[in-house]
Amino acid sequence: MANYLRRLGTRFALLAAIPAIVGFVSSWSAGLGFLLFILAIPAAVLILLTYGLVSFVRGIQLGRQVETPREKTLVIAAAPVGLACTLALAWPLLGAGSFGGSLSRLLVNQRKYEAIIRKAQSHPRPDWFAKDEGVTYSVDVGPPVRVAFNPAGMLDNWSGIIYDPTGDVMLAKGFDPKSGQFLAPDRITKLFNGDLVGCRRLWGSYYDCSFT
């Protein structure tokens, strides 16, 4: 029984890690992340459901071999509980992976980002979209000057690491379907000529933000 439960937990944990990996990769490469999302996620769901069903049948079989009602319940319920937990954690783990990817990207590129920020702040009319030292970026002249690093996505839906010295981007809290309005004021929502949906603080004046 112990080996079955240990094996079950390990395999559910490996399947649960897939959304986190997809989120991490997406932060570094939107194209590859999107490809993984449309291919790896459905495949992982199919494998998860199949494995959950097979494990549940195996648990019923093992339940007939154990002695106490407590052990019987534990063995039979292990697969359904593991399946439910893995499904429930998928979206939070996708977000956690994305956040970790953005954090690592900032850590690797912060020196380049700061040089670009100084350049944008000192230029009277900085380029709207440019590339410097392998880093693509967009500038919102403000004031104050804000910079979106590595903006990438599909059509109007994109995300990037935003430098905002005011921290006001954190006012973006999504969309209210009842009123048909974004919850943040237009001066925040319309930054970078987009619709700012929400941001998460990385560190300092850097934020992980999504637009639509």
VENCORJO-V523125 format. One record per residue. SS is DSSP state (h for helix, s for strand, l for the rest). Layout:
ss = [SS:SS]
This chain:
ss = [l:h:h:h:h:h:h:h:h:h:h:h:h:h:h:h:h:h:h:h:h:h:h:h:h:h:h:h:l:h:h:h:h:h:h:h:h:h:h:h:h:h:h:h:h:h:h:h:h:h:h:h:h:h:h:h:h:h:h:h:h:h:h:l:l:l:l:l:h:h:h:h:h:h:h:h:h:h:h:h:h:h:h:h:h:h:h:h:h:h:h:h:h:h:h:h:h:h:h:h:h:h:h:h:h:h:h:h:h:h:h:h:h:h:h:h:h:h:h:h:h:h:l:l:l:l:l:l:s:s:s:s:l:l:s:s:s:s:s:s:l:l:l:l:l:s:s:s:s:s:s:s:s:s:l:l:s:s:s:s:s:s:s:l:l:l:l:h:h:h:h:l:s:l:s:s:l:l:l:l:s:s:l:l:l:h:h:h:h:l:h:h:h:l:l:s:s:s:s:s:s:s:s:l:l:s:s:s:s:s:s:l]
